[in-house]
Structures are given as C-alpha cells and as structure tokens.
Amino acid sequence: MHNRRQFIKKAGLAGVTAAGATTLATPYVRAQSPIRWRMQTYAGVALAEHVIKPAIDAFNTVADGEMVIELYTADQIVPTGELFRAMQAGTLDAVQSDEDSMAAPVDVSVFGGYFPSATRYSLDVPVLFNQYGLKEIWEEAYSEVENVTWLSAGSWDPCHFNTTKPIRSLEDLKGLRVYTFPTAGRFLSQFGVVPVNIPYEDAEVAVQTGELDGMAWSGITEDYTVGWADVTNYFLTNNITGAWIGSFFANSERWNAIPERLQTLFRLCMDSSHYYRQHWYWGGEAKLRTGGTKLELTTIPESEWQQVEDAAEKLWEEIAGESDRSARVVKILKEYRDTMRKAGPPYRYA
C-alpha cells in the first residue's frame, strides 16, 4: 500500500467518476505500532489448527503488520468457563466459543453449542442465522450486555458419543460418565448419562484412567483429530444434534477502536473459517465412518431413538417458556424444521 501511494503521488493519477469528475485517492495512515489483540478459542491445539488458526493466520498476513492477533487455545489464559468474563473485562480481546460452554449471560446462550435436535446438517446453522432471523436475535441479545460484541455464528460438527463401551440401546447410556457440554449434559442426564465437567485437555487422560467412559462432545472427525479415537473404542451413529453452533465475539471497546477496514477483514476471515469447517467436517465425518479403523460403529434403532427426539421436543417447550426471546428462537426452529420436512430429500429424509 505504501508503494502504491508513492506511485499515485508521483504520477498525479486521479480516479474518474461516472459523471466525469475526478477525485484523488485518499490514503490511510498506518498506526505507528501494530494493534495487538489476544484471542482465545475453546479448542485445544490440534483442533484449533482447523477450526480457527488458518483464519487468524490469514488475518495477520493481510493486515501486514498493522494489526496482529495472538491466538491462544483452550484454557491457556483462562478456563473456558471464564472466557466471557475475561473478554468483557479486557483480559482477552476476542473469543471463539459457544455461549453454553462459557456461560454467556444472555437468554440465547442455551442455544449455543449443541441444543438437542435443533439442527440436522451443518448448513442448517448459516441458513437459520442469515435467512430465518437468528442473526438479528443474537445481535439484540448481546446489545444488552456491557462491553461484548457478538460478531458471527457458524456450524461445526454433529454431537455423537465416542466411548470405551458399546452403545446399542438407550439402556446402555445409563451410568456412562461422559465429557460433554452443559445443556447437552443436562438433557442426556434423563437417560442416565453422568455429565462430567473437566478441562478440555484433561478429557483424553480421564478416559485412560477410567474417570470417564468417553465423550459426547463432537463428531468422528474430531475424535480422530484430537486423539480421542486412540483411547475410545466405539462411535454411536445416532446424534444428539446435527451441528454445533459456535460464535466469534470481541470486547466492544477494542472492536470499536479498530478501523473499519480491519473490522471488514476480520469478518471476511470469520467467513473463511465458517466455509472451511463446512467441508472439513462434512467430508471427514463420511470418510472416517467408512474408512476409519479405530472406532467400531454402533447404532440405537431408530424406533428407540425416537424417545430422545421426543424428549428434545419437551426441552424446546421448556426453554421457550423461559423468556420471550427464547420463545422466538424456538418458533423459528420449528418453522425451519417444518419447511425442511416439507421440502423432503435431500433436506430431510425422515
């Protein structure tokens, strides 16, 4: 950009508008020292290599020294459960997480992460946010929170069980100690699952030592990527929901202080992250189900799994009764589900 400005100055070049008027290009003034942000993701090191690092690396490259984002992985600066407060206080400048895991103080936080049966496929998430109104509801909710700006939501993988013991019926869920998300754990407990809350990086060792029987935290792509497929034996093909909803957030003071061009660049990098995850997970789930050698696939019969789907419907009604905004979200989820069912294959097969 500096060389281009020198060229324009020396050549006396001007831009010509459609009306024939000329306007000189307006250069921007680069900050004397780089703007530095600290950003923490919910993801551990191996997973972050896919779900966020490429996007942040791209941002830092294109920002060309004007701004640098230092990326930290799960629990490196603060525990995941404290991400929101740390960002609000300015300890962190930005965060990538679901609201559920970091206890965001908004009524829509229950829908972040894995809200049971809310989605069937990963494409459901961007459609719900960009075409069905969830984006505006999220913006409304976070406008009521001091010093935190919600920026963008995207989809990750479906939520499955990977365990040391086979699951072939709902009876097999009873007593299983699993690492999972708060709302998913609350939901699964009615089927006898025992949710265990430990730091992300401790989950693998907890399975090896017998403290955990497995995880209900991801799809099979993550199981292989982060090493969980090395310590568990079985993968349940039934999923609790079809896609994790995660978001990018920023400390409002820090976000508002950066130039609009850097805000735009950050938004573009978020979109590139959302796009990468769409194909990485979609392809990975199929490839590892069919070609993976570490996990044996098991399935609960559809007729029996319907009990889980029915329980999710009751949870929706319960959450809808908690606030007007939650009721609006549930209404949208129902409308979307009905549209997909009416559309039929490939949108919904059952």
C-alpha positions in Angstrom: 0.0 0.0 0.0 2.9 2.4 0.8 4.4 1.8 -2.6 1.1 2.4 -4.3 0.6 5.7 -2.5 4.1 6.8 -3.7 3.3 5.9 -7.2 0.0 7.8 -7.2 1.7 10.9 -5.7 4.5 10.9 -8.3 2.2 10.2 -11.3 -0.5 12.6 -10.2 -3.1 10.0 -11.0 -6.8 10.6 -10.2 -9.9 8.4 -10.2 -12.6 9.4 -12.7 -16.2 9.1 -11.7 -19.1 8.2 -14.0 -20.1 11.9 -14.1 -16.6 12.8 -15.3 -15.4 14.4 -12.0 -12.0 13.5 -10.6 -11.3 12.5 -7.0 -7.8 11.9 -5.6 -7.3 8.5 -3.9 -7.4 9.0 -0.2 -4.6 7.2 1.6 -5.0 5.9 5.1 -2.4 6.5 7.9 -0.9 3.3 9.3 -0.6 3.1 13.0 2.9 3.7 14.4 2.9 0.3 16.1 0.8 -2.7 15.5 -2.6 -3.1 17.2 -2.3 -6.3 19.2 -5.1 -8.5 20.3 -5.2 -11.6 22.4 -7.8 -14.1 21.3 -8.6 -17.4 22.9 -10.6 -20.3 21.4 -12.5 -23.1 23.1 -10.5 -25.6 21.0 -7.3 -27.4 22.0 -4.1 -27.2 20.0 -4.9 -30.0 17.4 -8.4 -28.9 16.8 -7.6 -25.2 16.6 -5.3 -26.0 13.7 -8.6 -26.5 11.7 -11.3 -24.5 13.4 -9.6 -21.1 13.7 -5.8 -20.9 13.2 -6.0 -20.7 9.3 -8.4 -17.8 9.6 -6.3 -15.9 12.1 -3.1 -16.6 10.2 -4.7 -15.2 7.1 -5.8 -12.1 9.0 -2.3 -11.5 10.3 -0.9 -11.9 6.8 -3.3 -9.5 5.1 -3.2 -7.0 8.0 0.5 -6.7 7.0 1.8 -5.5 10.4 -0.9 -3.0 11.1 -2.7 -5.5 13.5 -1.6 -8.8 15.0 -3.9 -11.3 16.7 -2.2 -13.6 19.1 -4.1 -16.9 19.3 -4.4 -19.0 22.4 -6.0 -22.4 22.7 -8.3 -23.9 25.3 -7.6 -22.8 28.9 -4.3 -21.2 28.0 -5.1 -17.8 29.5 -8.4 -18.5 31.3 -10.6 -21.6 31.7 -13.2 -22.0 29.0 -16.0 -21.3 31.6 -14.4 -17.9 32.2 -13.9 -16.8 28.6 -16.9 -14.4 28.5 -16.0 -12.5 31.7 -12.4 -12.3 30.7 -13.3 -10.8 27.3 -15.8 -8.4 28.9 -13.1 -7.2 31.4 -10.5 -6.8 28.6 -8.2 -9.6 29.7 -9.0 -11.1 26.2 -9.8 -9.0 23.2 -11.7 -11.7 21.3 -13.1 -15.2 21.8 -14.3 -18.1 19.7 -16.6 -20.4 21.6 -20.2 -21.4 22.1 -22.2 -19.5 24.6 -23.2 -22.6 26.6 -19.6 -23.5 27.5 -18.5 -20.1 28.6 -21.8 -19.2 30.5 -22.7 -16.1 28.4 -25.2 -14.1 30.5 -27.9 -14.0 27.8 -31.0 -16.0 27.4 -30.0 -17.3 24.0 -26.9 -18.9 25.4 -28.7 -22.3 25.8 -29.0 -22.5 22.0 -25.2 -22.2 21.5 -23.2 -25.4 21.4 -25.4 -28.5 21.0 -29.1 -27.7 21.5 -30.8 -31.1 21.2 -32.3 -31.8 17.8 -32.1 -28.1 16.7 -30.2 -29.0 13.5 -29.8 -32.0 11.2 -27.0 -30.8 8.9 -24.2 -28.2 9.2 -25.8 -26.0 6.5 -28.8 -25.5 8.8 -26.8 -23.1 11.0 -25.9 -20.4 8.5 -29.4 -20.6 7.0 -31.0 -20.2 10.4 -28.8 -17.2 11.1 -28.8 -15.5 7.7 -32.3 -16.3 6.4 -34.5 -17.1 9.3 -33.6 -14.3 11.7 -31.4 -15.7 14.4 -28.6 -13.2 13.5 -30.9 -10.3 14.5 -32.0 -12.0 17.7 -28.4 -12.7 18.7 -27.5 -9.0 18.0 -30.4 -7.9 20.0 -29.5 -10.2 23.0 -25.8 -9.1 23.1 -26.7 -5.4 22.7 -28.0 -5.7 26.3 -24.6 -7.0 27.5 -21.9 -4.5 28.5 -18.7 -4.4 26.5 -19.2 -7.5 24.5 -19.9 -7.6 20.7 -21.3 -10.8 19.1 -19.8 -11.0 15.6 -20.8 -14.1 13.8 -22.1 -17.7 14.3 -21.1 -20.7 12.3 -21.5 -24.5 12.4 -19.2 -27.2 13.4 -19.7 -31.0 13.6 -22.6 -33.1 14.9 -22.7 -34.4 18.5 -22.1 -38.1 18.9 -20.9 -40.5 21.7 -17.5 -42.0 21.4 -17.0 -44.4 24.3 -15.0 -47.3 25.7 -18.2 -49.3 26.0 -20.6 -50.1 23.1 -23.9 -48.3 23.0 -26.7 -50.3 21.2 -29.7 -49.3 23.2 -30.8 -46.4 25.5 -30.2 -48.8 28.4 -26.5 -48.7 27.6 -26.4 -45.0 28.3 -27.2 -45.5 32.0 -24.3 -44.7 34.2 -22.0 -43.6 31.4 -19.6 -40.8 32.6 -19.0 -38.5 29.6 -17.4 -35.2 28.9 -20.0 -33.0 27.3 -21.5 -29.5 27.1 -23.7 -28.1 29.8 -27.0 -28.1 28.0 -26.3 -31.5 26.3 -25.3 -32.9 29.7 -28.5 -31.6 31.3 -30.5 -33.2 28.5 -28.8 -36.5 28.5 -28.9 -37.0 32.3 -32.6 -38.0 32.0 -31.3 -41.1 30.2 -28.9 -42.0 32.9 -25.8 -40.3 31.4 -23.5 -38.7 34.0 -22.0 -35.5 32.6 -18.5 -34.7 33.9 -17.1 -31.2 33.7 -13.3 -31.1 33.4 -10.8 -29.0 31.4 -10.7 -29.9 27.6 -7.1 -31.0 27.6 -7.8 -33.4 30.5 -10.5 -35.4 28.8 -8.2 -37.9 27.0 -6.3 -38.8 30.1 -9.6 -39.0 32.1 -10.7 -41.8 29.7 -7.3 -43.6 30.0 -7.5 -43.5 33.8 -11.2 -44.6 33.9 -12.6 -41.4 35.2 -14.6 -41.0 32.0 -16.2 -43.6 29.8 -16.0 -41.3 26.8 -17.3 -38.1 25.3 -20.5 -36.7 23.8 -18.6 -33.6 22.5 -18.1 -34.0 18.8 -18.3 -36.0 15.6 -15.9 -38.6 14.4 -13.6 -36.1 12.6 -12.6 -34.5 16.0 -12.3 -37.9 17.6 -9.5 -38.7 15.2 -8.0 -35.3 15.0 -7.6 -34.7 18.7 -6.6 -38.2 19.7 -9.9 -39.4 21.3 -10.2 -42.2 18.9 -7.0 -43.6 20.3 -8.5 -44.0 23.8 -12.1 -45.0 23.0 -13.4 -48.0 21.1 -16.9 -47.2 19.8 -18.8 -44.4 17.9 -22.6 -44.1 18.1 -24.0 -43.1 14.8 -27.1 -41.5 16.3 -26.5 -37.9 17.0 -28.0 -35.5 19.6 -28.0 -32.7 17.2 -26.6 -32.2 13.7 -24.3 -29.3 14.1 -22.6 -27.4 16.9 -23.3 -23.6 16.9 -20.2 -21.6 17.8 -19.6 -17.9 17.5 -16.9 -15.2 17.4 -17.0 -12.4 20.0 -15.0 -9.3 20.7 -14.5 -6.9 23.6 -16.6 -3.9 22.4 -14.2 -1.2 23.3 -11.4 -3.0 21.4 -13.6 -3.8 18.5 -14.9 -0.2 18.1 -11.3 1.1 18.3 -10.0 -0.6 15.2 -10.5 0.9 11.7 -13.5 -0.2 9.6 -11.2 -1.9 7.1 -9.8 -4.2 9.8 -13.2 -5.0 11.1 -14.1 -5.9 7.5 -11.0 -8.0 7.2 -11.9 -9.8 10.4 -15.4 -10.5 9.2 -14.0 -11.9 5.9 -11.7 -14.2 7.9 -14.6 -15.4 10.1 -16.5 -16.3 6.9 -13.4 -18.2 5.5 -13.3 -20.1 8.8 -17.0 -21.0 8.6 -16.6 -22.1 5.0 -13.5 -24.3 5.8 -15.3 -26.1 8.6 -18.3 -26.8 6.4 -16.3 -29.0 4.0 -13.7 -30.3 6.5 -16.3 -31.7 8.9 -18.8 -32.9 6.1 -16.1 -34.8 4.3 -14.4 -36.0 7.4 -17.5 -37.5 9.0 -18.2 -39.7 6.0 -14.6 -40.6 5.3 -13.9 -41.7 8.8 -17.1 -43.6 9.3 -16.3 -45.6 6.2 -12.5 -45.8 6.2 -11.5 -45.2 9.8 -10.1 -48.2 11.6 -10.0 -47.1 15.3 -13.7 -46.9 16.2 -16.4 -49.5 15.8 -19.7 -48.0 14.7 -22.8 -48.8 16.7 -26.5 -47.7 16.3 -29.5 -47.4 18.5 -32.6 -48.5 16.5 -34.5 -45.5 15.1 -37.7 -46.5 16.8 -36.0 -46.5 20.2 -34.0 -43.3 19.5 -37.4 -41.6 18.9 -37.6 -41.3 22.7 -34.6 -39.0 22.6 -36.2 -36.9 19.8 -39.5 -36.7 21.9 -37.5 -35.6 24.9 -35.9 -32.9 22.9 -39.3 -31.6 21.9 -40.2 -31.2 25.6 -36.9 -29.4 26.2 -37.8 -26.9 23.4 -41.1 -26.1 25.1 -39.4 -25.7 28.5 -36.8 -23.3 27.1 -39.5 -21.4 25.1 -41.2 -20.7 28.4 -38.1 -19.0 30.0 -38.2 -15.7 28.0 -39.9 -14.0 25.1 -36.7 -14.1 23.1 -36.2 -17.8 23.7 -39.8 -18.4 22.6 -39.0 -16.5 19.4 -35.9 -18.7 18.7 -37.9 -21.9 19.3 -40.6 -20.7 17.0 -38.0 -20.1 14.3 -36.5 -23.6 14.9 -40.0 -25.2 14.5 -40.8 -23.2 11.3 -37.4 -24.2 9.8 -37.8 -27.8 10.7 -41.3 -27.9 9.2 -40.0 -26.3 6.0 -37.2 -28.8 5.7 -39.6 -31.7 6.3 -42.0 -30.5 3.7 -39.1 -30.0 1.2 -38.2 -33.6 1.6 -34.9 -35.2 0.3 -32.2 -34.1 0.4 -33.3 -31.6 3.1 -34.9 -34.2 5.3 -35.2 -37.9 4.8 -37.5 -38.6 7.8 
